[in-house]
Amino acid sequence: MGEEARVSPLKNFVAGGVAGACLLLAGHPLDTIKVRLQTQPKAPCAQYVLYRGTYDCFRKTVTKEGVLGLYKGMGAPLAGVAPMMAISFFGFGLGKQLQQPDPNKPLTHTQIFLSGCLGGVFTTVIVAPGERIKCLLQVQASGGSSRYAGPVDCAIRLYKTQGIRSVYKGTVLTLIRDVPSNGLYFLTYEVLKNFLTPEGQSVSQLSTPKILLAGGIAGILNWTIALPPDVLKSNFQTAPDGKYRGVVDVLRTLLREEGPKSLYKGFNAVFLRAFPANAACFLGFEMALKGLNAFVPSL
Ligand SMILES: CC(=O)O[C@H](CC(=O)[O-])C[N+](C)(C)C
């Protein structure tokens, strides 16, 4: 079997880190807008709404805070997204390797989905605290106050005041968001890659526009199932302590106060970001993998 066909979780790990950096650079500005829209307080009437939509939030953020305002809270994901994607791609590679004792036998769609889910379980260990810190920082600027000086200050203060439980607040919702969405993410990408590969060619020869297309669509489908738990997670992680009794309570409160549409809050920002960010992510992954296959084939 050629080096390119062999699944190497380690190569996936390194290439996944590059993918994460690409994902972040292309996607963070719209992620900030998404979190601000998702967590803005409910206004008594339309006149007092802080942000009327994606463009309004973009415009107000840039006017008040400059372009750098869109990159607020990037410190935590910068340290978190590259390792997160590295672990995600590693878990996916490991899942594939574990389920494929015979490398010449292709995996079923269910096996690919489960491999992706494994990546989601692994990443939660760093994603849950990373998201808690990122969301708190993203929201504090839009609220006008600056309680935390940065990601490290935020992590230390959460830990000092309420211990590790506070740092990991929102773990269950992170698992609910990331396990199935990770499965769908990788399944979509693999299915599209095979579909877009012309007869008789290897998937590793797929052209850049086709990689971008497959990655972008994988990102969009991933968010169609990830967004409702993401809204619950953002609200839960940024709420004052004691506001919600648990996952079901956030869901009930949101449905009661704002209706089912609230589960798709930030929809425009999420879907505007999903395609370019994930297209860049998978392109970064494939290019890094090619480099590794050429320079360190035995990894
Ligand atoms: C829901 C989510 O975080 O999706 C990630 C891509 C993105 O758009 O941020 C990918 N992954 C499912 C691997 C976490």
The ligand as an SDF file (V2000), in Angstrom:
LIG
                    3D

 14 13  0  0  0  0  0  0  0  0999 V2000
  -18.8340   22.8800   15.5260 C   0  0  0  0  0  0  0  0  0  0  0  0
  -17.3950   23.1200   15.2560 C   0  0  0  0  0  0  0  0  0  0  0  0
  -16.6720   23.6280   16.0690 O   0  0  0  0  0  0  0  0  0  0  0  0
  -16.9610   22.7460   14.0440 O   0  0  0  0  0  0  0  0  0  0  0  0
  -15.5690   22.7870   13.6990 C   0  0  0  0  0  0  0  0  0  0  0  0
  -15.3820   23.6650   12.5010 C   0  0  0  0  0  0  0  0  0  0  0  0
  -15.7530   25.0820   12.6930 C   0  0  0  0  0  0  0  0  0  0  0  0
  -16.4310   25.5970   11.8100 O   0  0  0  0  0  0  0  0  0  0  0  0
  -15.3300   25.6460   13.7190 O   0  0  0  0  0  0  0  0  0  0  0  0
  -15.0800   21.4370   13.2900 C   0  0  0  0  0  0  0  0  0  0  0  0
  -15.1690   20.3350   14.2400 N   0  0  0  0  0  0  0  0  0  0  0  0
  -16.4500   19.6680   14.0580 C   0  0  0  0  0  0  0  0  0  0  0  0
  -14.0930   19.3810   13.8950 C   0  0  0  0  0  0  0  0  0  0  0  0
  -14.9850   20.7290   15.6240 C   0  0  0  0  0  0  0  0  0  0  0  0
  1  2  1  0
  2  3  2  0
  2  4  1  0
  4  5  1  0
  5  6  1  0
  5 10  1  0
  6  7  1  0
  7  8  2  0
  7  9  1  0
 10 11  1  0
 11 12  1  0
 11 13  1  0
 11 14  1  0
M  CHG  2   9  -1  11   1
M  END
$$$$
